[in-house]
Amino acid sequence: MATEGFPNHPVFQQLIKSIPLNEGVIVHDPNNDITATFDRFMNDVVELRRTIREQIPDLLDSNGIIRDEGVYICTLAPASYEIFVATFAVWAVGAAVSPLATGLTPQEVSFLIQRNKAVLLIASASQRDAAAAIQSYIKNETGHAIKVIGVDLTVPVPSTKRQYHIDENIVFSPRRPLILLHTSGTTGPPKGVIRTMPAYDLRTVAGAANEDLALCHRAVHWGFGIYPPVASISNGLAIYIVDPDPSPEQIWEVIRQQKITMAYATNLTLLRLMQYYKEHLAVLEPEKVKEYSEGMKKIKYIGCGGAVPMPSVGQFWKDMRGGIPITILYGTTEGGGGTSTTPEGYDVTKRVIGKPMPGVEVKLSEGDHGEILLKSSDLFLGYLNNEAATKAALDENGFYKTGDLAHIEEDGNYIIDGRVNEDFVRSRTLKVGTLELEDKLSELPYLSEAYVVAVPDMEILHRVAVIARLKPSFKEEDANILGPDGKPTSNMLFKVRRDLTELKVAQYKLPTLLRILKDDDIIPRTTTDKVIRKKVIQTFFPQSADCKVEDLPKEVLVWDLKNDKNAESTGLWDWAAAQD
């Protein structure tokens, strides 16, 4: 007979222990008109667990737990009450949950489901039509239809309170897969990252308390989207779900209502919230502005993941929070959701990621600098069906090679220096750090965002190229720019180079290609909001095979390299001792 108890696993131990700590609402989902207490949440988890068991009886042991490790159940849902019920229910039968992006085509979902050998697809109410189309596509392609189920939200909560307990006889292996995330590569289908699920102690790490309410606004098919809300629930902390992919206006409105006390966001979200505040909120009547600033002061903890914000963004949020900087949470899909965290009062002008968390071992490939290599009990188990890629991702001692460059300072804090392969532009015989230049570009008052890439050039190896978006308040034709010949010109590249020079940027680091983005231009990004630089080059700087600058689109502004020979030096090491 199937057990009513839950697996003897840290996540469920934490969950059961937390139930008495929160007798109020644990999940606020206004999009679906749901306010669920722990009683309702746990009741729905139990009911969905029962439904799952009914669908796959041949896979279960006598306790109602899937016998074999590495059995996957896919979910198709935005951030919602249903996805979190489904996640815990899947774990409760010993399967690994594989959250899928809701924007995938039936063909893409079919590929992932077949590669995962998924035994079920759980779809939210909003995705049932999409799930039916996927089911039909798979049946037409393979002759077999995957079973699709949903979360029954009509099951009444028993009048007598259920008592939930851990079944000491159900013990998962430390390496039992519990989640499968799909990383977005630059080309082709994504890799499947197999992971366990640790129990994050938010009360210790983030200073969380029973009365806290955490903002949930990210898609749940990637690590930083699903870990924080799942960890919040298992810690007995309430979450507030806003619309999937919300606008800055929507998030600021929730902040204004002074409901949120904890939030997790990517650097891009923080950038857009900053821009919206400056352009739309800061200009309001003082009393109205105060409502937003007071709402922000209620948020005692903001964790930023995905990438380290630019200094100007970090400074803005520090100022908004009365001198308290946001917390940088360094982590990777493979390496774990919380590898390091920043100390109180760190220097926001540096790309600080702080010190390793307890249980995480970090080393740098060159001693005090180099590639970040890490190892922990939270390290990924491997790539699905790809032993070669798994082996290549680890060094000879089992450390995961993150691809991030860093150095360690005297106080023991790690500082991000860029990426091993992408964050340096080799131009002539020199190296230009993309992050360093992007930091300077962020100081230009007329740019809302800007990114640096290396565009191949047959003469000098690579051009320092920039894509940039102008702020709506800036009119390019009114820039009053003087070109190298002293005559007025509307060429934004001249203005950007001139203004960067005033910021003491060396001549060899100045961009020689610039493309101003249109309103509808979309910058290619990963699910963690990191810019995919290779795709930026392909999209905005396409070239012929021989890498001639003359072949670039007409929208690209090109700096004539002959001007460099005639340019006056404005500072020491303008050409890094590499002058002709």
C-alpha positions as CSV (number, residue, x, y, z in Angstrom):
1,M,0.0,0.0,0.0
2,A,1.3,3.4,-1.0
3,T,2.6,5.5,2.0
4,E,0.9,8.8,3.0
5,G,4.2,10.0,4.4
6,F,6.7,12.1,2.5
7,P,10.3,11.0,1.5
8,N,13.0,11.4,4.1
9,H,14.8,14.1,2.1
10,P,16.0,17.5,3.3
11,V,13.5,19.4,1.2
12,F,10.5,17.6,2.7
13,Q,12.1,17.6,6.2
14,Q,12.3,21.4,5.8
15,L,8.7,21.6,4.4
16,I,7.0,19.5,7.1
17,K,8.9,21.4,9.8
18,S,7.8,24.8,8.4
19,I,4.0,24.0,8.2
20,P,3.3,25.1,11.8
21,L,5.3,28.4,11.3
22,N,2.9,29.9,8.8
23,E,-0.9,29.6,9.4
24,G,-1.7,32.4,6.9
25,V,-1.5,32.5,3.1
26,I,1.6,30.7,1.7
27,V,0.9,31.4,-2.0
28,H,-0.6,34.6,-3.4
29,D,-1.5,34.1,-7.1
30,P,-3.8,37.0,-8.1
31,N,-3.5,36.1,-11.8
32,N,-5.5,32.9,-11.1
33,D,-7.5,34.3,-8.1
34,I,-5.8,31.9,-5.7
35,T,-4.8,32.6,-2.1
36,A,-3.7,29.3,-0.6
37,T,-2.9,28.5,3.0
38,F,-0.4,25.7,3.8
39,D,-3.4,23.4,4.4
40,R,-4.7,23.9,0.9
41,F,-1.2,23.7,-0.7
42,M,-0.3,20.5,1.0
43,N,-3.8,19.0,0.3
44,D,-3.3,19.8,-3.4
45,V,0.2,18.3,-3.4
46,V,-1.2,15.1,-1.9
47,E,-4.1,14.9,-4.4
48,L,-1.8,15.5,-7.3
49,R,0.6,12.9,-6.0
50,R,-2.4,10.4,-6.0
51,T,-3.2,11.3,-9.6
52,I,0.4,10.8,-10.7
53,R,0.5,7.4,-9.0
54,E,-2.7,6.4,-10.8
55,Q,-1.1,7.2,-14.2
56,I,2.2,5.3,-13.7
57,P,1.4,2.3,-11.4
58,D,3.9,0.0,-13.1
59,L,6.8,2.3,-12.2
60,L,6.1,2.3,-8.5
61,D,7.3,0.2,-5.5
62,S,5.1,-0.8,-2.6
63,N,5.5,2.6,-1.0
64,G,4.2,4.4,-4.1
65,I,7.7,5.7,-5.0
66,I,9.2,5.3,-8.4
67,R,11.6,2.4,-8.2
68,D,14.3,3.7,-10.6
69,E,16.3,6.9,-10.4
70,G,16.3,9.3,-13.4
71,V,12.5,9.1,-14.3
72,Y,11.3,12.5,-15.5
73,I,8.0,14.3,-15.4
74,C,7.7,17.5,-17.5
75,T,5.7,20.5,-16.4
76,L,4.3,23.2,-18.7
77,A,3.2,26.2,-16.8
78,P,4.2,29.8,-16.1
79,A,5.0,31.0,-12.6
80,S,1.8,30.0,-10.8
81,Y,0.3,28.2,-7.9
82,E,-0.1,25.1,-10.0
83,I,3.6,24.8,-11.0
84,F,4.7,24.8,-7.3
85,V,2.1,22.2,-6.3
86,A,3.2,20.1,-9.3
87,T,6.9,20.4,-8.4
88,F,6.5,19.1,-4.8
89,A,4.1,16.4,-6.0
90,V,6.6,15.1,-8.5
91,W,9.3,15.0,-5.9
92,A,6.9,13.2,-3.5
93,V,6.8,10.2,-5.9
94,G,10.6,10.2,-6.4
95,A,10.6,11.6,-9.9
96,A,12.6,14.5,-11.3
97,V,10.7,17.5,-12.5
98,S,11.6,19.0,-15.8
99,P,10.0,22.5,-16.2
100,L,9.5,23.5,-19.8
101,A,9.3,27.0,-21.2
102,T,5.8,27.9,-22.2
103,G,6.9,29.6,-25.4
104,L,8.4,26.5,-27.0
105,T,6.8,25.0,-30.2
106,P,5.2,21.6,-30.2
107,Q,8.2,20.3,-32.1
108,E,10.7,21.7,-29.6
109,V,8.7,20.2,-26.6
110,S,8.4,16.9,-28.4
111,F,12.2,16.8,-28.8
112,L,12.7,17.5,-25.1
113,I,10.0,15.1,-23.9
114,Q,11.4,12.3,-26.1
115,R,15.0,13.0,-25.1
116,N,14.0,13.0,-21.4
117,K,11.9,9.9,-21.9
118,A,9.3,11.7,-19.8
119,V,6.5,9.6,-18.4
120,L,4.0,12.4,-17.9
121,L,3.3,16.0,-18.8
122,I,1.6,18.2,-16.1
123,A,0.0,21.3,-17.6
124,S,-1.5,24.3,-15.9
125,A,-5.0,25.4,-16.9
126,S,-3.5,28.2,-19.0
127,Q,-1.4,25.7,-21.0
128,R,-4.0,22.9,-21.6
129,D,-4.5,23.9,-25.2
130,A,-0.8,24.0,-25.8
131,A,-0.4,20.6,-24.0
132,A,-3.1,19.1,-26.3
133,A,-1.3,20.3,-29.4
134,I,2.0,18.8,-28.0
135,Q,0.3,15.5,-27.3
136,S,-1.2,15.4,-30.8
137,Y,2.2,16.3,-32.4
138,I,4.0,13.5,-30.4
139,K,1.4,11.0,-31.3
140,N,1.6,11.8,-35.0
141,E,5.3,11.7,-34.9
142,T,5.9,8.6,-32.8
143,G,2.5,6.8,-32.7
144,H,2.5,7.1,-28.9
145,A,0.8,9.9,-27.0
146,I,2.2,11.1,-23.7
147,K,-0.2,11.3,-20.8
148,V,-1.2,14.8,-19.9
149,I,-2.7,15.7,-16.5
150,G,-3.4,18.9,-14.6
151,V,-3.7,20.2,-11.0
152,D,-7.3,19.8,-9.8
153,L,-8.0,23.1,-8.0
154,T,-11.6,22.0,-7.1
155,V,-10.6,19.4,-4.4
156,P,-11.9,20.7,-1.1
157,V,-9.6,21.0,1.9
158,P,-10.7,18.5,4.6
159,S,-12.5,20.1,7.6
160,T,-10.2,18.1,9.8
161,K,-6.6,19.2,9.6
162,R,-4.3,16.6,8.0
163,Q,-1.2,15.7,9.8
164,Y,1.8,15.4,7.5
165,H,4.9,13.3,8.4
166,I,8.2,12.0,7.0
167,D,8.3,8.3,6.2
168,E,11.7,7.2,7.6
169,N,11.7,4.2,5.3
170,I,11.8,6.3,2.1
171,V,15.4,7.6,1.7
172,F,16.6,9.0,-1.6
173,S,20.2,8.5,-2.7
174,P,22.2,11.8,-2.5
175,R,22.6,11.6,-6.2
176,R,19.0,10.9,-7.1
177,P,17.9,13.3,-9.9
178,L,15.2,15.6,-8.8
179,I,15.3,18.4,-11.3
180,L,16.3,18.7,-15.0
181,L,16.9,22.1,-16.4
182,H,17.5,23.0,-20.0
183,T,20.4,25.4,-20.6
184,S,20.1,27.7,-23.6
185,G,23.1,27.2,-25.8
186,T,24.1,29.6,-28.6
187,T,23.1,27.1,-31.3
188,G,21.1,23.9,-31.5
189,P,19.0,22.2,-28.8
190,P,19.8,23.0,-25.2
191,K,21.7,20.7,-22.9
192,G,19.8,19.0,-20.1
193,V,21.4,19.7,-16.7
194,I,20.6,17.0,-14.1
195,R,20.5,18.1,-10.5
196,T,19.5,17.1,-7.0
197,M,17.5,19.6,-4.9
198,P,19.2,21.0,-1.8
199,A,17.3,22.5,1.1
200,Y,18.1,26.2,1.1
201,D,17.9,27.8,4.5
202,L,16.6,31.2,3.7
203,R,16.1,32.1,7.4
204,T,19.9,31.9,7.9
205,V,21.2,33.0,4.5
206,A,18.7,35.8,3.9
207,G,17.5,36.6,7.4
208,A,14.0,35.6,6.4
209,A,11.1,35.6,9.0
210,N,7.6,34.2,9.2
211,E,5.9,37.5,8.2
212,D,8.0,37.9,5.0
213,L,6.5,37.9,1.5
214,A,8.8,37.1,-1.4
215,L,8.2,38.4,-4.9
216,C,7.9,35.7,-7.6
217,H,8.1,37.2,-11.2
218,R,10.5,35.0,-13.2
219,A,9.8,32.1,-15.6
220,V,10.2,28.8,-13.7
221,H,12.0,26.8,-16.4
222,W,15.4,28.0,-15.3
223,G,17.2,27.8,-11.9
224,F,16.9,31.3,-10.6
225,G,13.2,31.3,-11.5
226,I,12.3,28.1,-9.7
227,Y,14.8,27.8,-6.8
228,P,13.8,31.0,-4.8
229,P,10.0,30.4,-4.7
230,V,10.4,26.7,-4.0
231,A,12.9,27.5,-1.2
232,S,10.5,30.1,0.2
233,I,7.6,27.7,0.4
234,S,9.7,24.9,1.9
235,N,10.9,27.5,4.5
236,G,7.4,28.4,5.3
237,L,7.7,31.9,3.7
238,A,4.8,33.3,1.6
239,I,5.3,34.2,-2.1
240,Y,3.5,36.7,-4.2
241,I,3.3,35.8,-7.9
242,V,3.0,38.6,-10.5
243,D,2.2,38.2,-14.2
244,P,4.7,36.1,-16.2
245,D,7.3,38.4,-17.8
246,P,5.9,41.5,-16.0
247,S,6.6,45.1,-17.1
248,P,8.6,47.4,-14.9
249,E,5.4,49.3,-14.2
250,Q,3.7,46.2,-12.8
251,I,6.6,45.4,-10.5
252,W,6.8,49.0,-9.3
253,E,3.1,48.9,-8.6
254,V,3.5,45.8,-6.4
255,I,6.4,47.6,-4.6
256,R,4.3,50.7,-4.1
257,Q,1.6,48.7,-2.3
258,Q,4.3,47.9,0.4
259,K,3.5,44.1,0.3
260,I,6.9,42.7,-0.6
261,T,9.7,42.3,1.9
262,M,12.0,40.0,-0.2
263,A,12.8,39.8,-3.9
264,Y,15.1,38.0,-6.3
265,A,15.9,39.6,-9.7
266,T,18.3,39.5,-12.5
267,N,20.6,42.3,-13.4
268,L,18.4,43.1,-16.5
269,T,15.3,43.4,-14.3
270,L,17.1,45.7,-11.9
271,L,18.3,47.8,-14.9
272,R,14.9,48.1,-16.4
273,L,13.3,49.0,-13.0
274,M,15.9,51.7,-12.6
275,Q,15.3,53.1,-16.0
276,Y,11.5,53.1,-15.5
277,Y,11.9,54.8,-12.2
278,K,14.1,57.6,-13.5
279,E,12.0,58.2,-16.6
280,H,8.4,57.8,-15.3
281,L,8.3,57.8,-11.5
282,A,11.0,60.3,-10.3
283,V,9.1,63.1,-12.3
284,L,5.9,62.6,-10.4
285,E,4.6,64.7,-7.5
286,P,6.8,64.3,-4.4
287,E,4.0,62.6,-2.4
288,K,3.6,60.0,-5.2
289,V,7.3,59.4,-5.5
290,K,7.4,58.9,-1.7
291,E,4.9,56.0,-2.1
292,Y,7.4,54.1,-4.3
293,S,10.4,54.9,-2.1
294,E,8.6,53.8,1.0
295,G,7.6,50.6,-0.7
296,M,11.2,50.0,-1.6
297,K,12.3,50.5,2.0
298,K,10.0,47.7,3.0
299,I,12.1,45.2,1.0
300,K,14.8,44.1,3.4
301,Y,16.4,41.7,1.0
302,I,17.1,41.8,-2.7
303,G,19.1,39.0,-4.2
304,C,20.5,39.5,-7.7
305,G,21.4,36.5,-9.9
306,G,22.3,35.9,-13.5
307,A,25.1,38.4,-13.8
308,V,26.6,41.2,-11.7
309,P,24.9,44.6,-12.3
310,M,26.9,47.5,-13.7
311,P,28.2,49.9,-11.1
312,S,25.7,52.6,-12.0
313,V,22.8,50.1,-11.4
314,G,24.3,48.9,-8.1
315,Q,24.7,52.5,-6.9
316,F,21.1,53.3,-7.8
317,W,19.7,50.5,-5.7
318,K,22.0,51.2,-2.9
319,D,20.8,54.8,-2.8
320,M,17.2,53.7,-3.1
321,R,17.6,51.4,-0.1
322,G,19.2,54.0,2.2
323,G,22.8,52.9,1.7
324,I,22.1,49.1,1.7
325,P,23.4,47.4,-1.4
326,I,21.6,44.6,-3.1
327,T,23.0,41.1,-2.4
328,I,24.8,39.5,-5.3
329,L,24.1,35.7,-5.5
330,Y,26.7,34.1,-7.7
331,G,25.7,30.7,-9.1
332,T,25.4,28.7,-12.2
333,T,22.9,26.1,-13.5
334,E,25.6,23.4,-13.2
335,G,27.3,24.7,-10.1
336,G,24.3,25.5,-8.0
337,G,21.9,28.3,-7.2
338,G,23.9,29.7,-4.3
339,T,27.7,29.4,-4.6
340,S,28.7,32.7,-3.1
341,T,27.1,35.9,-1.7
342,T,28.3,39.4,-1.1
343,P,29.1,40.8,2.4
344,E,27.3,43.7,3.9
345,G,28.5,47.1,2.7
346,Y,30.5,45.8,-0.2
347,D,31.8,48.2,-2.9
348,V,29.2,48.4,-5.6
349,T,31.6,50.0,-8.0
350,K,33.4,46.6,-8.3
351,R,31.9,43.4,-9.7
352,V,32.0,41.7,-6.3
353,I,30.5,38.3,-5.9
354,G,31.7,37.9,-2.3
355,K,32.9,34.7,-0.6
356,P,31.8,31.1,-1.0
357,M,28.9,29.9,1.0
358,P,29.4,27.1,3.6
359,G,29.9,23.8,1.9
360,V,31.2,25.3,-1.3
361,E,34.9,24.9,-2.3
362,V,36.2,27.5,-4.8
363,K,39.6,27.8,-6.4
364,L,41.0,29.9,-9.2
365,S,42.9,28.3,-12.1
366,E,45.9,30.6,-11.7
367,G,46.0,30.8,-7.9
368,D,44.8,34.3,-7.0
369,H,43.2,34.8,-10.4
370,G,41.8,32.9,-13.4
371,E,38.8,30.8,-14.1
372,I,36.5,30.1,-11.2
373,L,36.4,26.3,-10.4
374,L,33.9,25.1,-7.8
375,K,32.8,21.9,-6.1
376,S,30.0,21.3,-3.6
377,S,27.3,18.8,-2.7
378,D,25.0,20.9,-4.9
379,L,27.1,20.3,-8.0
380,F,25.1,19.1,-11.0
381,L,25.0,15.3,-11.6
382,G,25.8,15.6,-15.3
383,Y,24.4,16.5,-18.7
384,L,21.5,14.2,-19.9
385,N,22.7,11.6,-22.3
386,N,26.0,13.4,-22.8
387,E,28.9,11.9,-20.9
388,A,31.5,13.6,-23.0
389,A,30.1,17.1,-22.2
390,T,29.9,16.2,-18.5
391,K,33.5,15.1,-18.5
392,A,34.6,18.2,-20.4
393,A,32.9,20.5,-17.8
394,L,34.9,19.2,-14.9
395,D,38.7,19.3,-14.2
396,E,40.7,16.3,-13.1
397,N,39.7,16.9,-9.4
398,G,36.0,17.1,-10.1
399,F,35.7,20.9,-10.0
400,Y,33.2,22.5,-12.3
401,K,34.7,24.9,-14.8
402,T,32.4,27.9,-14.7
403,G,34.0,29.8,-17.6
404,D,33.9,32.9,-15.4
405,L,37.2,34.8,-14.8
406,A,37.8,36.4,-11.4
407,H,40.5,37.4,-8.9
408,I,40.5,37.3,-5.2
409,E,41.3,40.4,-3.1
410,E,43.0,40.7,0.3
411,D,39.7,40.6,2.2
412,G,38.9,37.2,0.6
413,N,36.2,38.5,-1.7
414,Y,36.1,37.4,-5.3
415,I,35.7,39.9,-8.1
416,I,34.4,39.0,-11.5
417,D,36.7,39.9,-14.4
418,G,34.7,38.5,-17.3
419,R,34.3,35.3,-19.3
420,V,37.1,33.0,-20.5
421,N,36.0,33.1,-24.1
422,E,33.7,36.1,-24.6
423,D,34.5,39.1,-22.4
424,F,37.7,40.2,-24.0
425,V,38.1,41.6,-27.5
426,R,41.4,40.9,-29.2
427,S,42.1,43.9,-31.4
428,R,45.5,44.3,-33.0
429,T,47.8,42.9,-30.4
430,L,45.7,44.2,-27.5
431,K,43.0,42.9,-25.3
432,V,39.9,45.1,-24.4
433,G,37.8,44.0,-21.5
434,T,34.1,44.1,-22.5
435,L,32.8,44.4,-18.9
436,E,35.2,47.4,-18.2
437,L,34.0,49.2,-21.4
438,E,30.3,48.4,-20.7
439,D,30.7,49.9,-17.2
440,K,32.0,53.1,-18.9
441,L,29.2,53.1,-21.5
442,S,26.7,52.8,-18.6
443,E,27.9,56.2,-17.4
444,L,26.8,57.9,-20.7
445,P,23.6,59.7,-19.8
446,Y,21.9,59.2,-23.2
447,L,22.3,55.4,-23.4
448,S,19.8,53.1,-21.6
449,E,21.8,50.0,-22.3
450,A,24.9,49.1,-24.3
451,Y,26.9,45.9,-24.9
452,V,30.3,45.2,-26.4
453,V,31.2,42.4,-28.8
454,A,34.2,41.3,-30.9
455,V,33.4,41.6,-34.6
456,P,36.0,39.9,-36.9
457,D,38.1,42.2,-39.0
458,M,40.6,41.1,-41.7
459,E,43.0,43.9,-40.8
460,I,43.1,44.1,-37.0
461,L,41.7,40.7,-36.0
462,H,38.6,42.1,-34.2
463,R,36.8,45.4,-34.0
464,V,35.5,46.7,-30.7
465,A,31.8,46.8,-31.5
466,V,28.9,48.2,-29.5
467,I,25.1,47.9,-29.7
468,A,23.4,50.6,-27.8
469,R,19.8,51.8,-27.1
470,L,19.2,55.5,-26.7
471,K,17.0,56.8,-23.9
472,P,13.6,58.1,-25.3
473,S,14.4,61.6,-24.0
474,F,17.5,61.8,-26.2
475,K,17.2,63.0,-29.8
476,E,20.1,61.8,-31.9
477,E,19.7,64.6,-34.5
478,D,20.1,67.3,-31.9
479,A,23.4,66.0,-30.5
480,N,25.5,68.8,-31.9
481,I,28.5,66.5,-32.5
482,L,31.7,67.7,-34.1
483,G,33.4,65.1,-36.2
484,P,37.2,64.6,-36.6
485,D,37.3,67.3,-39.3
486,G,35.8,69.8,-36.9
487,K,32.5,70.0,-38.8
488,P,29.1,69.1,-37.2
489,T,27.9,65.6,-37.7
490,S,25.0,63.4,-36.5
491,N,27.2,60.3,-36.3
492,M,26.6,58.9,-32.8
493,L,29.9,56.9,-33.0
494,F,31.9,60.2,-32.8
495,K,29.9,61.3,-29.8
496,V,30.3,58.0,-28.0
497,R,34.0,57.9,-28.6
498,R,34.5,61.5,-27.6
499,D,32.5,61.1,-24.4
500,L,34.3,57.9,-23.5
501,T,37.6,59.7,-23.9
502,E,36.4,62.3,-21.4
503,L,35.8,59.4,-19.0
504,K,39.6,58.5,-19.4
505,V,39.0,55.4,-21.6
506,A,42.2,54.6,-23.5
507,Q,42.2,55.1,-27.3
508,Y,42.6,51.4,-28.1
509,K,39.6,50.5,-26.0
510,L,37.2,52.9,-27.9
511,P,34.6,51.3,-30.1
512,T,35.2,51.4,-33.8
513,L,31.7,50.0,-34.7
514,L,28.4,51.1,-33.3
515,R,24.8,50.1,-34.1
516,I,22.0,52.0,-32.5
517,L,19.1,49.7,-31.7
518,K,15.5,50.4,-32.8
519,D,12.6,50.2,-30.4
520,D,11.6,46.8,-31.7
521,D,15.2,45.3,-31.8
522,I,15.6,42.5,-29.4
523,I,18.9,41.6,-27.8
524,P,19.6,37.9,-27.8
525,R,19.8,36.6,-24.2
526,T,19.9,33.4,-22.3
527,T,17.1,32.4,-19.9
528,T,19.3,34.0,-17.2
529,D,19.3,37.3,-19.0
530,K,23.0,37.0,-20.0
531,V,23.7,38.6,-23.4
532,I,24.5,35.9,-26.0
533,R,27.3,37.8,-27.7
534,K,27.7,35.4,-30.6
535,K,24.1,35.9,-31.6
536,V,24.5,39.6,-31.2
537,I,27.2,39.5,-33.8
538,Q,25.2,37.3,-36.1
539,T,22.1,39.5,-35.7
540,F,23.5,43.0,-35.8
541,F,26.9,42.7,-37.4
542,P,26.5,40.0,-40.1
543,Q,29.5,39.7,-42.5
544,S,30.8,37.8,-45.4
545,A,33.3,35.0,-45.0
546,D,36.3,37.3,-45.5
547,C,35.3,39.6,-42.6
548,K,35.2,42.8,-44.6
549,V,33.9,45.8,-42.6
550,E,32.5,47.1,-45.9
551,D,30.0,44.2,-45.9
552,L,28.4,45.2,-42.7
553,P,24.8,46.5,-42.8
554,K,24.3,50.2,-43.5
555,E,22.9,50.6,-39.9
556,V,26.4,50.0,-38.5
557,L,28.5,53.1,-38.0
558,V,32.1,52.5,-38.8
559,W,35.2,54.3,-37.5
560,D,37.9,54.9,-40.1
561,L,41.0,53.4,-38.6
562,K,43.1,56.0,-40.4
563,N,41.8,58.5,-37.9
564,D,43.6,56.7,-35.1
565,K,47.0,57.6,-36.6
566,N,46.0,61.2,-36.6
567,A,44.3,61.3,-33.2
568,E,46.1,63.1,-30.4
569,S,46.9,61.1,-27.4
570,T,44.7,62.2,-24.4
571,G,46.3,60.1,-21.7
572,L,49.0,57.7,-20.6
573,W,48.9,54.2,-22.2
574,D,46.3,55.2,-24.8
575,W,47.7,52.5,-27.0
576,A,49.1,50.3,-24.2
577,A,52.6,50.6,-25.4
578,A,51.6,49.1,-28.7
579,Q,51.8,52.1,-30.9
580,D,53.0,51.7,-34.5
